[in-house]
Amino acid sequence: QVQLQESGPGLVKPSQTLSLTCTVSGGSITTIYWYWSWIRQPPGKGLEWMGLIGYDGSTYYSPSLKSQTSISRDTSKNQFSLQLSSVTPEDTAVYYCVTWDSWATVRSWGQGTQVTVSS
């Protein structure tokens, strides 16, 4: 069973870079032909897809976040990571890593991690 777990600091200062890591267990991010994605949910709002990295390393981002978002992977650690630069308090949210297959069926997601942007 594939399981995901987010990790990273829960507090980030404005203008800094938010960095989170998703650790994958139960399967390889390079040999399972799925997509490894980041989603967030600001307080009182719905889920917002941020971007993903494919099993081949290709990346895709939400147009509204593309300029400040970077997703990468470390295949040796079976992890993929999120970097969100120049954050503001509006970036405060619960951040989730999630994976889905080629038919857009969600296969697994993390429990989520709260990140607050505040000075």
C-alpha positions as CSV (number, residue, x, y, z in Angstrom):
1,Q,0.0,0.0,0.0
2,V,1.4,3.4,-1.0
3,Q,1.5,5.9,1.8
4,L,2.4,9.6,1.8
5,Q,3.7,11.7,4.6
6,E,4.3,15.5,4.6
7,S,7.1,17.1,6.6
8,G,8.5,20.6,7.0
9,P,8.3,23.7,9.2
10,G,4.9,24.8,10.3
11,L,5.8,28.5,10.4
12,V,7.3,30.6,7.6
13,K,8.0,34.3,7.5
14,P,6.7,36.5,4.8
15,S,8.9,36.9,1.7
16,Q,10.7,33.6,2.6
17,T,10.5,30.3,0.9
18,L,8.1,27.6,2.1
19,S,9.7,24.1,1.7
20,L,7.9,20.8,2.3
21,T,8.8,17.2,1.6
22,C,6.6,14.2,0.9
23,T,8.0,10.8,1.8
24,V,6.5,7.9,-0.2
25,S,6.5,4.4,1.2
26,G,5.1,1.2,-0.3
27,G,6.2,1.9,-3.8
28,S,8.8,3.7,-6.0
29,I,8.0,7.1,-7.4
30,T,9.9,6.2,-10.5
31,T,8.5,2.7,-11.2
32,I,4.8,3.4,-10.3
33,Y,3.4,5.2,-13.3
34,W,1.5,7.8,-11.2
35,Y,1.6,11.5,-10.7
36,W,2.9,13.1,-7.5
37,S,1.1,16.3,-6.6
38,W,0.8,19.1,-4.1
39,I,-2.6,20.5,-3.0
40,R,-3.4,23.1,-0.4
41,Q,-6.5,24.3,1.5
42,P,-6.5,27.8,2.9
43,P,-8.7,28.5,5.9
44,G,-12.4,28.6,4.9
45,K,-11.6,27.8,1.3
46,G,-11.6,24.8,-1.0
47,L,-8.7,22.6,-2.2
48,E,-6.3,24.2,-4.6
49,W,-4.1,22.2,-6.8
50,M,-0.5,23.6,-7.0
51,G,1.5,21.3,-9.2
52,L,2.9,17.9,-9.8
53,I,5.8,15.9,-10.8
54,G,5.4,12.8,-13.0
55,Y,7.1,9.4,-12.6
56,D,9.5,10.5,-15.4
57,G,10.4,13.8,-13.6
58,S,8.3,16.1,-15.8
59,T,6.6,18.9,-13.9
60,Y,3.4,20.9,-14.3
61,Y,2.1,23.8,-12.3
62,S,-1.1,25.8,-11.7
63,P,-0.9,28.9,-13.9
64,S,-1.6,31.1,-10.9
65,L,1.3,29.7,-8.9
66,K,3.7,28.8,-11.6
67,S,6.0,31.8,-11.1
68,Q,6.7,30.9,-7.5
69,T,6.3,27.2,-7.3
70,S,8.9,24.5,-7.8
71,I,8.5,20.7,-7.4
72,S,11.4,18.4,-7.4
73,R,12.2,14.8,-6.4
74,D,14.9,12.8,-4.8
75,T,14.7,9.3,-6.2
76,S,17.3,7.9,-3.8
77,K,15.1,8.8,-0.9
78,N,11.8,8.2,-2.6
79,Q,10.7,11.7,-1.9
80,F,9.3,14.7,-3.7
81,S,9.3,18.3,-2.5
82,L,7.6,21.6,-2.8
83,Q,9.1,25.0,-2.7
84,L,7.0,28.1,-2.7
85,S,8.9,31.4,-2.9
86,S,8.0,34.9,-1.7
87,V,5.2,33.7,0.5
88,T,2.6,36.0,2.0
89,P,0.0,35.4,4.8
90,E,-2.4,34.4,2.0
91,D,-0.3,31.3,1.6
92,T,-1.3,30.1,5.0
93,A,-3.0,26.7,4.5
94,V,-3.0,23.0,5.1
95,Y,-0.7,21.4,2.5
96,Y,-1.2,17.9,1.3
97,C,0.8,15.6,-1.0
98,V,-1.4,13.3,-3.1
99,T,-0.9,10.9,-5.9
100,W,-3.2,9.8,-8.7
101,D,-2.9,7.5,-11.6
102,S,-3.3,8.1,-15.4
103,W,-7.1,7.9,-15.1
104,A,-7.1,10.7,-12.5
105,T,-8.1,8.2,-9.7
106,V,-6.6,9.3,-6.4
107,R,-4.5,6.5,-5.0
108,S,-3.2,8.0,-1.8
109,W,-2.8,11.2,0.1
110,G,-1.0,12.4,3.2
111,Q,-2.6,13.6,6.3
112,G,-1.8,17.2,5.6
113,T,0.5,19.7,7.4
114,Q,-0.5,23.1,8.6
115,V,1.8,25.9,7.4
116,T,1.3,29.5,8.7
117,V,2.9,32.5,7.1
118,S,3.5,35.1,9.7
119,S,6.1,37.4,11.1
